[in-house]
Amino acid sequence: MDKFYPKYMYTPMPEMHNEMVPVTAGCSYKKCIYCDLNYRQKFQVFKLDDVEKFLVHRKAELEKMNRMPKKFTLLEGNPLCVSTEHLVAVLELIHKYFDVEYVSMFARATDVLRKSDEELLRLKALGMDRLCLGLESGSDEVLSFHKKGHTAHDSVLAIRKLDRLGINYSAYFMLGLGGREMTMSHRRETAKLLNEIHPFEVVFVTTVIFKRAPLKDYVRDKRFLRMSVKEILEEEIYIIENLNMNTIIKATHKTNPIPLQAKFPEGKEIFLRKLKDYYESNDEKALVKNEMKKWKIWGKE
C-alpha cells in the first residue's frame, strides 16, 4: 500500500475494518477551504494493471494469515468520480480474486448526480453499496462559504437517487463548520436535512483548523470566527434534540468533545443525557484542558 500512499490514506469511518483497495489518490475536487487532507497532492487514478498486481499480492498475504475478506473499500477521497468503465473493471478484478459481500467508497453528492441510474445500477450489480457521502452541512450559507461545491438541494437529490436505486449510504456532517456567525443556520438546516434522509449511519466530526487549510487564513483575518468547545457542544445538543431518525448516530471521532454512539430513536435519550451532562459538568477551561490532553495523545499515534 505504501507504493500508492507513501504518507497516509483516508477511509470512511463506517468502513474502517474493510479490506482497502487503491483506486485513486487524493480528491478530484480539492476546493473545500476547511480541508487539508489532500494538500498539494495531485489527484490521480491508478492503472488497472497496478490495481490487479496489488490484489494478487494482497490475496497471497491474506491467505498466509488465513484471512479472506468479503467487505472492501475503494480508496481515496471520492473514487465514484472515476469513469464508470474504470470502476466496473476494478470491481470485476476484486470479484476475480475474492468473494464479495459489498464494496464501499467515499463519494461527493455531485459524483452521485453525475452518474446515470443505469451506471449506478451497473456498479450496484457488481457489489457497490454503503457509499459514504461527505455532506457536511444542510445550510447553503455554510456550504457556499466553505466552497463545498454542492447545495443542500443537491444533497437531497443525490440521496433520493440512491434511495430509489436501493443503494445504502452513510453521511458525514461537521460540527462547528458555520463558526459563530453561521452556527444557527448550520445547526437548524443540518437537523432539517438529516430528518429528510435515511442513511444507515450518520457520522459527526468537529471542524479542525488545519495549518495547511485555507480556512486558517479566514480565522486569522476574522472572516471565520471559530467556536469554543462549549459552543460546539451547544450546537451538537441542538442538532441531536431535533433529530427524528431511525439510524446509528456516531460521534466517536477524536475531534469531538465527547465520544458517543447510539441507535436512534431508542438511544436518543441516553445519548442526549450524556452530552448534556458533559456540557453542564465542565466549564470552558476544563473542556479546553480535556481537548489539549486528547490532541497530545493523538499527536503520538
Solvent accessible surface area in square Angstrom, and as a share of the most:
residue,aa,sasa,rsa
1,M,67,0.30
2,D,112,0.58
3,K,145,0.61
4,F,17,0.07
5,Y,10,0.04
6,P,112,0.71
7,K,171,0.73
8,Y,95,0.36
9,M,65,0.29
10,Y,62,0.24
11,T,38,0.22
12,P,1,0.00
13,M,34,0.15
14,P,23,0.14
15,E,1,0.01
16,M,103,0.46
17,H,169,0.75
18,N,17,0.09
19,E,14,0.06
20,M,40,0.18
21,V,0,0.00
22,P,0,0.00
23,V,0,0.00
24,T,0,0.00
25,A,2,0.01
26,G,0,0.00
27,C,23,0.14
28,S,52,0.33
29,Y,48,0.18
30,K,101,0.43
31,K,127,0.54
32,C,17,0.10
33,I,6,0.03
34,Y,20,0.08
35,C,41,0.24
36,D,13,0.07
37,L,66,0.33
38,N,17,0.09
39,Y,83,0.31
40,R,215,0.78
41,Q,54,0.24
42,K,167,0.71
43,F,49,0.20
44,Q,88,0.39
45,V,62,0.36
46,F,18,0.08
47,K,149,0.63
48,L,62,0.31
49,D,99,0.52
50,D,37,0.19
51,V,0,0.00
52,E,44,0.20
53,K,134,0.57
54,F,20,0.08
55,L,2,0.01
56,V,73,0.42
57,H,112,0.50
58,R,53,0.19
59,K,56,0.24
60,A,45,0.35
61,E,63,0.28
62,L,0,0.00
63,E,95,0.43
64,K,176,0.75
65,M,97,0.43
66,N,143,0.74
67,R,112,0.41
68,M,86,0.38
69,P,23,0.14
70,K,108,0.46
71,K,87,0.37
72,F,0,0.00
73,T,0,0.00
74,L,1,0.01
75,L,1,0.00
76,E,3,0.02
77,G,24,0.23
78,N,1,0.00
79,P,0,0.00
80,L,0,0.00
81,C,45,0.27
82,V,11,0.06
83,S,67,0.43
84,T,9,0.05
85,E,107,0.48
86,H,35,0.16
87,L,0,0.00
88,V,8,0.05
89,A,25,0.19
90,V,0,0.00
91,L,0,0.00
92,E,92,0.41
93,L,24,0.12
94,I,0,0.00
95,H,78,0.35
96,K,132,0.56
97,Y,40,0.15
98,F,11,0.04
99,D,102,0.53
100,V,31,0.18
101,E,105,0.47
102,Y,21,0.08
103,V,0,0.00
104,S,0,0.00
105,M,0,0.00
106,F,36,0.15
107,A,3,0.02
108,R,20,0.07
109,A,0,0.00
110,T,18,0.11
111,D,3,0.02
112,V,0,0.00
113,L,58,0.29
114,R,179,0.65
115,K,15,0.06
116,S,46,0.30
117,D,40,0.21
118,E,125,0.56
119,E,56,0.25
120,L,0,0.00
121,L,78,0.39
122,R,109,0.40
123,L,0,0.00
124,K,75,0.32
125,A,89,0.69
126,L,38,0.19
127,G,18,0.17
128,M,1,0.00
129,D,31,0.16
130,R,61,0.22
131,L,0,0.00
132,C,0,0.00
133,L,0,0.00
134,G,15,0.14
135,L,0,0.00
136,E,15,0.07
137,S,0,0.00
138,G,5,0.05
139,S,1,0.01
140,D,76,0.39
141,E,96,0.43
142,V,0,0.00
143,L,3,0.02
144,S,84,0.54
145,F,48,0.20
146,H,1,0.00
147,K,102,0.43
148,K,12,0.05
149,G,42,0.41
150,H,10,0.04
151,T,59,0.35
152,A,18,0.14
153,H,110,0.49
154,D,32,0.17
155,S,0,0.00
156,V,16,0.09
157,L,71,0.35
158,A,0,0.00
159,I,1,0.01
160,R,138,0.50
161,K,25,0.11
162,L,0,0.00
163,D,61,0.32
164,R,149,0.55
165,L,18,0.09
166,G,44,0.42
167,I,3,0.02
168,N,75,0.38
169,Y,3,0.01
170,S,0,0.00
171,A,0,0.00
172,Y,28,0.11
173,F,1,0.00
174,M,20,0.09
175,L,1,0.00
176,G,4,0.04
177,L,1,0.01
178,G,1,0.01
179,G,1,0.01
180,R,123,0.45
181,E,132,0.59
182,M,19,0.09
183,T,17,0.10
184,M,99,0.44
185,S,18,0.12
186,H,1,0.00
187,R,28,0.10
188,R,114,0.42
189,E,47,0.21
190,T,1,0.00
191,A,4,0.03
192,K,121,0.51
193,L,6,0.03
194,L,0,0.00
195,N,55,0.28
196,E,78,0.35
197,I,5,0.02
198,H,133,0.59
199,P,3,0.02
200,F,49,0.20
201,E,12,0.05
202,V,0,0.00
203,V,1,0.00
204,F,2,0.01
205,V,18,0.10
206,T,16,0.10
207,T,20,0.12
208,V,26,0.15
209,I,32,0.16
210,F,67,0.28
211,K,162,0.69
212,R,92,0.34
213,A,1,0.00
214,P,64,0.40
215,L,1,0.00
216,K,60,0.25
217,D,53,0.28
218,Y,32,0.12
219,V,33,0.19
220,R,163,0.59
221,D,77,0.40
222,K,152,0.64
223,R,121,0.44
224,F,6,0.03
225,L,61,0.31
226,R,135,0.49
227,M,24,0.11
228,S,27,0.17
229,V,23,0.13
230,K,45,0.19
231,E,47,0.21
232,I,13,0.07
233,L,0,0.00
234,E,63,0.28
235,E,0,0.00
236,E,1,0.00
237,I,19,0.10
238,Y,61,0.23
239,I,1,0.01
240,I,0,0.00
241,E,73,0.33
242,N,62,0.32
243,L,1,0.01
244,N,122,0.63
245,M,15,0.07
246,N,115,0.59
247,T,4,0.02
248,I,53,0.27
249,I,0,0.00
250,K,29,0.12
251,A,0,0.00
252,T,48,0.28
253,H,51,0.23
254,K,88,0.37
255,T,10,0.06
256,N,2,0.01
257,P,12,0.08
258,I,30,0.15
259,P,90,0.57
260,L,15,0.07
261,Q,99,0.44
262,A,20,0.15
263,K,84,0.35
264,F,1,0.00
265,P,82,0.51
266,E,122,0.55
267,G,13,0.12
268,K,42,0.18
269,E,129,0.58
270,I,87,0.44
271,F,4,0.02
272,L,25,0.13
273,R,122,0.44
274,K,102,0.43
275,L,0,0.00
276,K,67,0.28
277,D,75,0.39
278,Y,40,0.15
279,Y,49,0.19
280,E,126,0.57
281,S,87,0.56
282,N,26,0.14
283,D,89,0.46
284,E,58,0.26
285,K,169,0.72
286,A,34,0.26
287,L,1,0.00
288,V,65,0.37
289,K,124,0.52
290,N,52,0.27
291,E,24,0.11
292,M,112,0.50
293,K,113,0.48
294,K,45,0.19
295,W,90,0.32
296,K,133,0.56
297,I,107,0.54
298,W,70,0.25
299,G,69,0.66
300,K,177,0.75
301,E,135,0.61
